[in-house]
Amino acid sequence: MPLSRANPTLEDYRDHLLILRASLAPLEHWLARFDDGPQDAARLAPVVRMPILEHDLAHPATPPGGLVVDDIDVATLQHDAAYRWGLCYVIEGSQLGGAVLYRQLSGHFAPHPLAYLGAGKTPGPRWQQFLHALRASVREPADIALACAGARRAFNDLLARVPAHAESGAQ
C-alpha cells in the first residue's frame, strides 16, 4: 500500500484512499443488502465509512489527481453470513492499522485531519465487539472455512489494486 513507503507523502495518502475506495465503496453497498450475520444491527452497530473516506479525499490539503483504480467486482461474492464475516474481518481489522498510521502520520500530514485513519480515535472497543460477535456466530468448520475464504477474497481484491510501484515503495 502507498503508505508503507519509508517517507509517505500526502500523495501516498490520497492514493491509499483511492485504492481503499475501489474496494470499500462496492463492498459497503453490497453488504448493505443484508440484515443478518455481521450486518445484524443487534450484533454490531452499522458503520458507514465511505463518507469519511470521501471527506478526506475532498480535504483542501489532499493533492489533486492520483491513481485510477477499478472497483472490485462484487458479483462473484458469496452471500453466506459466514463469508461476509470474513469480508468484514478485513474491513474492521483495517481500522486497527489505521489507528497506528494515524499516530505515525498525523503530525507530518497536518493540517490534514486523516479522518479515515481514525483521527486519533481508538478502534479497540469496536474491534473487541466485532471479535465477540464473530466468535459467537462462526463456530462450525464449514463456516470457519467460509469466513476464511471471505477474508482472503477481501485481502486479494484490495492487494490486486495496489500498483507495483506503490507495493514495493519505489517511486
C-alpha positions, 0 to 999 in steps of 0.5 A: 500500500502507498503508505508503507513507503519509508517517507509517505507523502500526502500523495501516498495518502490520497492514493491509499484512499483511492485504492481503499475506495475501489474496494470499500465503496462496492463492498459497503453497498453490497453488504448493505443488502443484508440484515443478518450475520455481521450486518445484524444491527443487534450484533454490531452497530452499522458503520458507514465509512465511505463518507469519511473516506470521501471527506478526506479525499475532498480535504483542501490539503489532499493533492489533486489527481492520483491513481485510477483504480477499478472497483472490485467486482462484487458479483462473484461474492458469496452471500453466506453470513459466514463469508461476509464475516470474513469480508468484514474481518478485513474491513474492521481489522483495517481500522486497527492499522489505521489507528497506528498510521494515524499516530505515525502520520498525523503530525507530518500530514497536518493540517490534514485531519486523516479522518479515515485513519481514525483521527486519533480515535481508538478502534479497540472497543469496536474491534473487541465487539466485532471479535465477540460477535464473530466468535459467537456466530462462526463456530462450525468448520464449514463456516470457519472455512467460509469466513476464511475464504471471505477474508482472503477474497477481501485481502486479494481484491484490495492487494490486486489494486495496489500498483507495483510501484506503490507495493514495493515503495519505489517511486 
